[in-house]
Amino acid sequence: MVSSSSGDITMPIGTIYKYNSKRKFSVIRPKEWKTNLIDVLFETKDFECKLGDSVEYDEKEVNGKKYAQNIKKI
């Protein structure tokens, strides 16, 4: 996503969809998607949150899966 007015790159926004502190990965559901919905995974140990929290993140695609990095609550 690129903002057209200032040229800044904006981070995607999503909601914590599945969170379990005992599992290795938890799931972010993106706010916007195109034809296919692909949930974004993040390592639970790296970020503490609650179900339903809104977050911004950078995403990286590896082997057809998306992983979140630099997660921030909004």
C-alpha positions in Angstrom: 0.0 0.0 0.0 1.4 3.3 -1.0 0.0 6.7 0.0 -0.3 8.9 -3.1 -0.1 12.3 -1.4 3.3 12.1 0.4 4.8 8.9 -1.1 5.1 7.2 2.3 4.6 3.5 2.5 1.8 2.6 4.9 1.7 -0.6 6.9 -1.3 -3.0 6.4 -3.9 -3.0 9.2 -5.5 -6.1 10.6 -7.2 -7.6 13.6 -6.0 -10.3 15.9 -8.1 -13.3 14.9 -6.6 -16.2 16.8 -4.3 -15.8 19.8 -3.0 -18.5 22.1 0.1 -17.8 24.2 0.9 -21.6 24.3 1.1 -21.9 20.5 4.1 -20.9 18.3 2.0 -18.9 15.8 -1.1 -16.7 16.1 -3.2 -15.2 13.3 -3.9 -11.7 12.1 -6.9 -11.3 9.8 -6.2 -8.4 7.3 -8.7 -5.5 7.1 -8.5 -5.5 3.3 -7.8 -8.3 0.8 -8.3 -9.0 -2.8 -9.9 -12.2 -4.3 -8.3 -14.6 -1.8 -8.2 -14.1 1.9 -4.8 -15.1 3.2 -4.4 -14.8 7.0 -1.1 -13.5 8.3 0.9 -15.5 10.9 3.0 -14.0 13.7 5.2 -15.6 16.4 3.3 -15.4 19.7 6.4 -15.0 21.8 7.3 -11.7 19.9 4.1 -9.8 20.7 1.5 -9.8 23.5 -2.1 -8.9 22.7 -5.7 -9.8 23.1 -8.3 -11.2 20.7 -9.8 -8.4 18.6 -6.9 -5.9 18.9 -6.2 -3.8 15.8 -2.6 -3.9 14.7 -0.3 -2.5 12.0 2.4 -4.8 10.6 4.9 -5.4 7.8 4.3 -8.7 6.0 6.7 -11.1 4.4 5.7 -14.0 2.1 7.5 -17.3 2.4 6.3 -20.5 0.6 2.9 -19.1 0.0 2.3 -18.0 3.6 2.4 -14.5 5.0 4.3 -13.7 8.2 3.9 -10.4 10.1 7.0 -8.4 11.4 7.2 -5.1 13.3 3.7 -5.4 14.8 2.3 -2.4 16.5 -1.0 -1.9 18.3 -3.2 0.9 17.0 
